[in-house]
Amino acid sequence: MLAISAPDDPITAGFREGEQASGLIYGGTSGASPHVAGAAALLLQAHPDWTGADVHEAIRNGALVDEHVGNAPNDDFGYGKLRIHRSLFGQDPPAGSDPRISIDPVTAYAGVEVSIPIDVSDMDEPAASLVLDADLDYHCA
C-alpha cells in the first residue's frame, strides 16, 4: 500500500446525451486511488525497468510536505501529497500559468466536412503548434 495522499475531489461519472442523467459521486480512497494508479503508470511508462518498490520510492520521495501535512510520515497524509512531476523529473514544474485550450461545440454529420474552432493560448509562451488526433473509426453504441 502506498502511504500517500492524493486528490479525492468528488468525481461524477458522465452520461450520454439523450439518456437519463445518472451517475455516482464518490471521493475518499475511491477518488484518490485512480490518481495514484495513474501516477504509477506514468512512472512505469517512463521507467519500464522499475520494480514496484522503485515506483513506491519515487512517489514517496516526490510527495509534497507542506504546512497542512506537518511532520511526515503521519496517519493523515502518509508521506505527503502526491506530486507526480517531482516524482518523474526530480523537481517541481516551472512556474507559470497553465496553457488553455478552448473548443467551440459543433454538430458533425457522417460524410460532411466540419471545421472545429479551437483557441489555444498560454500566458507565458506562445503556442507553437497543436496536434489534434481524431478517431475516425469510432462508433457510438
BELRA-V595802 format. One record per pair of residues at least 24 apart in sequence whose ideal C-beta (glycine too) atoms are under 7 Angstrom apart, sorted by the first residue. I is the first residue (numbers start at 0). J is the second residue. If there is no record, write none. Layout:
BEGIN
i->{I | I}
j->{J | J}
END
This chain:
BEGIN
i->{1 | 1 | 1 | 2 | 2 | 2 | 3 | 3 | 3 | 3 | 3 | 3 | 3 | 3 | 4 | 4 | 4 | 4 | 4 | 5 | 5 | 5 | 5 | 6 | 6 | 7 | 34 | 35 | 38 | 38 | 38 | 41 | 41 | 42 | 42 | 45 | 57 | 58 | 61 | 61 | 95 | 96 | 96 | 98}
j->{35 | 55 | 58 | 72 | 77 | 78 | 35 | 58 | 59 | 62 | 77 | 78 | 79 | 81 | 76 | 77 | 79 | 80 | 81 | 31 | 34 | 35 | 81 | 31 | 34 | 31 | 81 | 81 | 81 | 83 | 86 | 83 | 87 | 86 | 87 | 87 | 86 | 86 | 85 | 86 | 123 | 122 | 123 | 126}
END
